[in-house]
Amino acid sequence: MQCGVACLAMICSYFKKDKSMNYLSEQCFATTEGVSLLAIDKVASQLGLETISGRVSVNIICNLENPCILHWNQNHFVVLYKVKKGKTFYIADPGKGLVKYNFEEFKKHWISTQSDGEEKGIAMFLEPTPAFYEKQIDEQPTEQRSFKFLFSYIKKYRKYFGQIILGLLMGSILQLILPFLTQSIVDVGIKNQNIGFIWLILLGQLMLTISRTAIDFIRRWLLLHISLRINISLVSDFFIKLLKLPMSFFDTKLMGDLMQRMGDHSRVNSFLTQQTLSIVFSLFTFSVFSIVLLSYNWLVFTIFMLGSLIYGGWLALFLRRRKVLDYELFEQQAINNNKTYEFITSMQEIKLQDCEQRRRWEWEDVQADLFNVQMKSLKLQQTQEAGSIFINELKNIVITVVAAAAVIHGQLT
């Protein structure tokens, strides 16, 4: 709902003069319905920007020198900041980030009418005047946040996190011992036909498995204790900040948006308490087993490292697209929450006005849009998983073949 304000902030930033979203939102008198092109035009003029707005053809857009604001999909504003050879259009979308479209995709989203035999869309061109750089506007500086702000919630539980990390290290060491025990069963027990030694090693493996399971149970209890407290702290701080905001803030936010932000605190909590520890554990395990592989055979180690790098590169290819879809999903879920909330709380008015069917159709339209975004997310996830599984399995097969050949030639036991 702040897309027009965000576009104006991007234009100001392009011309080397940053303006805060809060200030621009107040000047534009943004509401839950967003802002109009007229409101953006008035505020831009107040800032010292010269504006020209109207319906223009694609040919004019292709010759732009500075970024311009476009009316997108008849319900949204974006910034067009670059056109490459009249075929590729680079868009800064407040809801999706930096996206590029081909000619047909661009026309589909932007074109709104046809006049004089030409397809046209609405655009606003902005140029800075000397007044834009001379005007000094008194506005409160925006507080910059970093990951230090998030990790401040962890500091209170350093003792528990230390215990969890210690448990992870112990689990990794126990997991490291298992391959050597399996090797000794084959190389010593089976080769020498020593059944007593085999039973001893199997008993040792059983004890290691029980120890790893116990450590994992303790780690999960500690994580539950920490995650619950951190989640309460996050939501409580969110409420504290929300209650300090002026009434005008709630004129620009939908109820569903606020509810979705509260729900997203669980993702932040998961990142702090689970995913961060999982990354540390994975890096430690990766390093340990890489050393083990290198001690056995350098060729197997090289194949393992090469396969892991390709695997990581494949995942990195999808990060940007997943980020865009995540923004889309958040926006659609917020709209869905808001429609559901309105539908339930306005039941009496709906019945009095006899508009049950229309409101139900509106809710179903939102569900269809949400389903489409979820379908796109699932397709991307399946494509990523298919490539990941193929790369991982191919790496394992090649390692198995190389290791078997090394055993045949006497290079490995």
N, C-alpha and C positions, 0 to 999 in steps of 0.2 A: 504493500500500500504506500510505500515511500519511494516508489521507483522514480517519479518525476523529480523529487528532491535529490535523490542520489545522482541522477543524471546531471542536474545543475551543479552539484558538488564536484563531479568529475570534470565538467567543462572548466570550472574555476581552477581546479588543480592543474589542468592542462596549460592554462595561461599563467601558471606560477603564483597563484594566490589561493591558498587553501581556505575553505569555509567549512565550519562544522555542520553536521547534519541537523543538530538541534536548532541552531540559529536559522538555517534555511527553512526548516520545517515550520518554525514559528512565523517566519515572514510569509510563507506560502499559505498559511492557515490550512494545513493538511488535516484531513479527516479520515475516517475509516474507509471512505470511498476513494482516497488518494487526493491528487491535485489535478487541476485542469491546465491545459496549455496556456490559457490566459493568465493564470496565477504565476506560472513559471516565467512568462514573458514580463509581467510586472516586476517580479523580484529581480530578474536579470537586468532590467532597466535601472532599478534602484542601485544595483551593484556597480553600474557603469558599463554594462555590456550592451552593444547595439544588436538588436534582434530583427530578423525577417522570418515570418512564419507563413505557411500556406501549403497548397497542394502542388507538388512538383513531380516531374517525370524522373525515371531512372537515369536518363542521360545527364541531367543536371547533378544528380547525386554522385555519379561516377567522376565528376570533375571537381569534387570538393577539395578545399585546401586545409580547412580546419574541421575538427569534429563537429557533428551536428546531432541534434536530438530528433529521434524519429518516433512517431506514434505507431506502436507495434501490436499487431493482432487486434486492433481496435479497442484495447483495454489496458495498454501497458506502454511505458516509455523506455527506450534504450538509446545508447550513444553509438553512432557509426563513426569510428575513428580512422578507418583506413579502407581503401578500395584498391585491389591489385588487378590491373589490366582489365578492369570492367567486368571481371568474372568472379572474383572472390571478395566477399564483403566481411570485414572484421567488426564485430559487434561487442560492445561492453554492456552486458545485461546485468542490472542490479540483482536479479534473481538467480542468475546462472553463472556469472563470471564472464570471462573472455571466450567468445564463441565465434566461429567463422562459418559462413554460408556460401553456397554457390549461387549463381544467378537466379535459378528457378526457385530455390528455397527462400532467397531474400524477397523475391516478388510475392511469394505466397504469404509471407508474414507481414509485409509492409503495404502492398498495394490495397487501396481502399475504394477507389472509384475509377471511372473512365470518362474522359472528356476530350472532345476534339480528336477522337481516334487514338488518344494516348492513355496508357495506364498511369495513374498517379497515386501518390501517398502523401501523408501529412509530414512535414519536416519543419524544424526550427534551426535557422543558421545564426550563429552568434559570433560577434567580433568584439574584442576589447577596445575601449576608448581610453584616452588619458585619465579620465575620471575613475576608471576601474582600478588603476594602480595608485591614484592619489587618495582615494577614500580610505579613511581609517575607521573601521567598524569595531565598536566595543563589544566583544563577545567573550564568554568564558572559554578558556582553553579546554580541549577535550583530553580527558585522562587516558593515557596509553596503557594498555594491559599487555602482559606477556605471560609465558608459561610459569614464571615465578609466582604469579598470582594464584595459579592453580595448585602448584606444589606447596604453597603455604599451608594448605589443608592437611598435607601429609606430615608436616613437621611435628604436629602434636602426637603422632603415633609412630615416632622413629623407633621406639623400643620394639613394638610389634612387627614393624617392617623388617627390622634387623633379624628377628626370630624367623620370619618367613623366608628371607634371603638365605639365612643359615640352613633352613630346611631344604630349600631349593638346591643349594650347593651339596648338601649331604645326599639328596636324591640323585643328583647328577653323578656323584662319585660312585654310588651304589650301582647306578645304571652303567657306568664305565667298566665296572668289574665283571659284569655279566658276559660280555664277549670273550674275555680271557678264560672264564670258567667253561664256557662252551667249547673253546679251543682245546682246553686241557682234557675234556671228556673224550674228544676224538683222538688227539695226538698222544695222550698218555693212557687213558682208560681203555679205549677200544683197541688201540694198537698193541698194548701189552696184555689185553684181555683180563684186566683187573677190575672185577665187578665191585669190590669193596671201595675202590677209589671213585668209581662212577657214582655209587650211592652217597659217598661223602660229598662229592661236588653237587649232586642234586639236592642234598640236604642244605648245603650252603646257599644254593640258588633259592630254595624255599624260604630260608631265613631272610635273605636279601629282599625278596618280594614282599614278605610280611613287614619288614622295616620300611620299605618304600611306601607301602599302603598306609601304615600308621603315620608316617611323616605327612603324606598327602591329606589324610583326614584332619590332622592338627592344623595344617596350613589352611584348609578350607574353613575351619571354625574361626581362625584368626581373621581371615579375609571377610567373613560374614560380619564379625564384630566391627571391623574397621569400616567396611563399606556402608554399613547401616548408619554409623555415626557421621561419616563424611557426607552421605546423602542428606541427612537431616541438616547438617551445617550449610550445605549448598542451597537447599530450598529455603532455609530460614534466612540466610543472607539475601536471597532473591526477594523474599517478602519484605525485608527491611528496606531494601533499595526501592521496591515498588511503592511502598507506603510513603516514601519521601518525595516521590515524583508529583508534579503539579497536576491538577485536574485536566489540563489541556493535553497531557500525554495520552490519556485514555480515550480522547477523541480521535486519535490517530491509530489506535491499535484495536484489532478485533479480539474478542474473548477467546476464540480458538487459537489465535497466535500466542497469547499469554499461556494458555493451557499446554500448547505444544512445547513452548520453551521450558515449562516446568517438567514435562515428560522427558525432555532432552537432558535434564540434569542426571538422569540415570546413565546416559551414555558417557557423560563426563566422569561420573563416579566409576564406571566400568574401565575407562581409560586409566584413571589414577590408580585403582586398586588391583586390576587384573591384567590389562593389556601391557602396562609398563613392566610389571613383574614377569609376564610371559616373554616379553622381548629380551629382558635381561637373562632369563633362563635359557631361551633359544640361542642367544649369542654365546653363552658359556658352554652349552652343550655342543654347539657347532664348532667352537674352538677346540674343545677337548677331543671330539671324535675326528677332527681334521688331523690333529697330532697323532692319534692312534693309526689312522689310515696311512699317514706319511711314514710312520715307523714300520708298517707292513710292506707297502709297495708305493713307490713314487708315482707310477703310472695310474694306479687306482685313485690316488689322491688327486692327481691332475684332472682326471675325468670327473671326479666328484666336485671339485672346485668349479670347473668349467660348466657343468650341468647346473650347479647352484647359482652361478652368475647369470646364466641364460634364464633360469627360473625367476630370479629376482627382477631381471630386465623385463620379462613378460608381464609380471605383476605391475611394474612401474608404468607400462604403457597405458594401463586402464585407470590410473589414479585421477587424471584430470577429468575424464568422462564420468567417473564415479562421483567426483566432487559436484559436478553439474547436476547429476541425477539426484544426489543427496539434497541439494538446495530445492530442486523441483518437488521432491517427495515431502520435504518439510513444509513448503508452501501449500501443497495440496492437502496435506494432513491438517494443517491449521485451518484451511477453508472448510474441510470436512467437519472438524470439531466445532467450528463456529456455526455451521448450518445445523448440525445435530442439536447444539445447545439452543439455538433460536427455535428450532422445531418443537422441542420439548417445553421450553418456557413460554412459548407463545401459543400454546394449544387452545386456550380460551378465545383469543383474538382470531385464530384461524377458523374456529367453528362459527364465531359470530359473523365473520365476513364471508363464510361459505367458500373458502379457497383451499380446501383440503387437497384436492387433486393437483392444483398448480404448485403448492408448496412441496407436495410429495415428489412431483416431477423435478423440481429444482434440486431436491436432495438426491434423487436418482442420477441426475446429470453430474453432480459432484462426485458421486460414487463411480460413475463411468470414467471421469477424468482421473480419479485416484487409481482406478484399475489400470488405465493406460500407462501411467507413470510406473506403477509396480511391474507391469509387463516389460517395459523397457529396462528396468533395473534387473529383472530376472534374466532377460536375454543377455545383458552385459555380464552378469555374474556367471551364467552358464558358459559363455564364450571364454571367460577368464579361467574358469575351473577346468574346462575341456583342455585348453592349452597347457595349464599347469600339470594336470594329471599325465598328459602325453609326455611332457618334458621330463617329469619326475620318473615315470616308469621306464622311459627310454634310457635315462641315466642309470637306473638300477639294472636294466638288462645288459647294458654295455659293461658295467662294473662286474656283473656276474660272469659274463663271457671272458673278460680279461683275467679275473681272479681264477676261474677254472683253468684257463690256459696256463697261468702262472703255476698252478698246482701240478698240472701235467708235466711241465718242464722243470719241476723241482725248485722253482723260485719261491714258492710259498708252501707251508706245511698243509 
